[in-house]
Amino acid sequence: PQTHPAFAGTCRACTNSRRRQRVRLVAKKPRRLTGSSAVASPLRTGDLKSVKKLLRDGATPHWGWVCETMREGHLALAEFLLECGVERNIFAMAAIGDVSGLKRRLRRMADEARLTASVEPASDGVTPLHVGCASDWRSQGAQRMADQVQVAATLLDRGADPHAVARYRGISNATPLFCACWSSGNPPLVHGLLRSEEHTSELQSHHD
C-alpha cells in the first residue's frame, strides 16, 4: 500500500522498537575468540585463570600459544596448555626446552629441524630454532638457561639454519639470533649463535 507523502513508511516508534530488538540480539551472541586479540594478553602475562576461561568459552588452544607464553617465561601456563592436549610438536618442544624429547624426535625425523610455520601473532616462516631462542628462562634458573643453549645446539646439529629469516611478530628478516637478543636474556645462547653464524659463513666461503 502507498503511504501519504507527508508520512514516513514506518512510524518512529516501530523503527526504534526494531532497532532495540536488533541490539538485544547482537548482545546475546557469544563473543568470537580470535588468536591474536582475546588470547594475546593472558599469554603474555601468564594469566592462567583467564586462559582457562577462554578454553571454557570455546577457544581451541594451539601450539603457538606455548611458544608465545614461553617468550615471557611462563612455564606453568605452557605446561598447562600441553596437558590440555596442545600438540607437542617440534616447535612446542623447542619453546619449553625439552632437550631429551627433542633429541629423540630428531633422531627419527631430522628434517623437522628445518621446518617452517606461520603462527600468531603476525609470524611467517618461523623455524623451531626461532621459537627455541625466543623463550625467556631467566626466572627458572641457570640450568634451564643451559637447557635452552642445548636446544639450539641440538637443532643446529640436525641442520637448522642459523641464518634463517622469518617475519616474527610483524618484524621482517628476523633470525634466531635476533629472537635470542630480543627476549631470551641468555648471553651464552647469543654467543653460541654468533659462533654458529660465523662457522656457517666460513664454510660457505670455502665452498664458493
Secondary structure, DSSP 8 states (H G I E B T S, - for coil): ----TTS-SS-HHHHHHHHHHHHHHHHHS-----TTTTTHHHHHHT-HHHHHHHHHTT----HHHHHHHHTTT-HHHHHHHHHTT----HHHHHHTT-HHHHHHHHHH-GGGGG--EEETTTEEEE-HHHHHHH---GGG-HHHHHHHHHHHHHHHHTT--TT--EEETTEEEE-HHHHIIIII--HHHHHHHHHHHHHHHHHHHHH-
